[in-house]
Amino acid sequence: MGLKVGDPAPAFSVKDQDGNLVKLSDLKGEKVVLYFYPKDNTPTCTNQACNIRDNYAALLKKGYKVFGVSPDSEKSHQRFIKKHNLPFPLLADTEHQMINAYGVWGEKTTFGRTYMGLLRTTFVINKKGIIEEIISKVESSKHTDQILGKTE
């Protein structure tokens, strides 16, 4: 079975776009948003990242540290951040350490074709390292509202 709300967030140690090691254990006492997305500079992923960028102040105001996570390289993340002026770090999970630990690699279907890939999912982790929310039906253009719990 996959992770559930109330479970401890799986530990991780992954490099960000600048090669800095980011570890969950260093984020204890912080509220953390980990949003897993398939690929830098693709339309839906860009829309999602820009929605978070445009509403980043609201996330900071609520005390969240935001990290995007994909299997892309540090260099790819650097280009994505620069091109779209993203104010938050992107974690380069090229070895799928976090992706597997969080259970976000699975079967996808696009245009009738079935394949294995990253399942767009966001985890909200509380100050004690416990998963507070799992968003599996991500709406890229309204993602910050989903994270903050706003509904229309």
C-alpha positions in Angstrom: 0.0 0.0 0.0 1.0 3.6 -0.6 1.6 6.4 1.9 -1.4 7.8 3.7 -2.2 11.0 5.6 -0.8 10.5 9.2 2.2 8.4 8.0 5.7 9.7 8.7 7.2 11.3 5.6 9.9 9.0 4.1 13.4 10.3 4.8 15.3 11.6 1.8 18.7 13.1 0.9 18.7 14.5 -2.6 20.6 17.4 -4.4 18.9 20.6 -5.5 19.6 22.4 -8.7 22.8 23.8 -7.3 24.2 20.5 -6.0 23.2 21.3 -2.3 22.1 18.3 -0.4 18.5 18.6 0.9 17.5 16.2 3.7 14.1 15.8 5.3 15.9 15.5 8.7 17.2 19.1 8.2 13.7 20.3 7.7 12.2 19.1 11.1 10.3 22.0 12.6 9.4 23.3 9.1 6.2 22.8 7.2 7.2 21.3 3.8 5.5 21.0 0.5 7.0 18.4 -1.9 5.4 18.5 -5.3 6.4 15.7 -7.6 6.1 16.5 -11.3 7.2 14.6 -14.4 9.4 16.8 -16.5 10.9 20.3 -16.6 9.7 22.7 -19.4 6.6 20.6 -20.4 3.3 22.5 -20.6 1.5 21.1 -17.6 4.6 21.1 -15.4 5.4 24.6 -16.4 1.8 25.7 -15.6 2.0 24.1 -12.2 5.4 25.6 -11.3 4.3 29.1 -12.5 1.1 28.8 -10.4 3.2 28.1 -7.3 5.7 30.9 -8.3 2.8 33.4 -8.7 1.4 32.5 -5.3 4.6 31.8 -3.5 4.2 34.7 -1.1 0.9 33.1 0.2 2.7 29.8 0.8 5.6 31.5 2.6 3.1 33.5 4.7 1.6 30.1 5.9 5.1 29.0 6.8 5.7 26.5 4.0 9.0 25.5 2.4 8.3 24.4 -1.1 10.4 21.9 -3.2 9.6 20.7 -6.7 10.9 17.1 -7.3 11.4 15.4 -10.7 13.8 12.9 -12.2 15.4 15.7 -14.2 19.1 16.6 -13.8 20.5 19.6 -11.8 21.3 21.4 -15.1 17.8 20.9 -16.4 16.4 22.3 -13.2 18.7 25.3 -13.4 17.4 26.1 -16.9 13.8 25.6 -15.8 14.3 27.9 -12.8 16.0 30.6 -14.9 13.5 30.5 -17.8 10.5 30.8 -15.5 12.0 32.8 -12.6 11.1 30.2 -10.0 11.8 31.3 -6.4 11.9 27.8 -4.8 14.4 24.9 -5.1 14.0 21.9 -7.4 15.3 18.5 -6.3 17.0 16.3 -8.9 15.9 12.8 -8.1 17.7 11.2 -11.0 18.1 7.9 -9.1 14.4 7.8 -8.2 15.2 7.6 -4.5 12.4 10.0 -3.4 10.1 9.0 -6.2 10.2 5.4 -5.1 10.0 6.2 -1.4 6.9 8.3 -1.9 5.3 5.8 -4.3 4.8 8.2 -7.1 6.2 6.1 -10.0 3.5 4.1 -11.7 1.4 3.2 -14.7 0.1 6.1 -16.7 -2.1 6.3 -19.8 -1.8 9.1 -22.4 -3.7 9.1 -25.7 -4.4 5.4 -25.2 -0.7 4.5 -24.6 0.1 2.9 -21.3 3.6 3.4 -19.8 5.5 3.8 -16.5 6.1 7.4 -15.3 6.0 9.9 -12.5 2.5 10.4 -11.1 2.0 14.1 -10.4 1.4 14.2 -6.6 2.0 16.7 -3.8 2.7 15.9 -0.2 2.2 18.5 2.6 4.3 17.5 5.6 3.8 19.1 9.0 6.5 20.3 11.4 6.8 16.9 13.0 7.5 15.2 9.7 4.1 13.7 9.4 2.2 13.7 6.1 -0.7 16.1 6.6 -2.2 16.0 3.1 -1.7 14.1 -0.2 -2.9 15.8 -3.4 -3.1 13.2 -6.2 -5.6 15.0 -8.5 -3.4 18.0 -9.1 -5.0 20.9 -11.0 -1.9 22.6 -12.3 -3.4 26.1 -12.7 -5.0 26.0 -9.2 -2.4 24.1 -7.4 -1.5 26.7 -4.7 -5.2 26.8 -3.8 -5.3 23.0 -3.5 -2.2 23.2 -1.2 -3.7 25.9 1.0 -7.1 24.1 1.1 -9.1 26.8 -0.8 -12.0 25.4 -2.8 -14.4 27.2 -5.1 
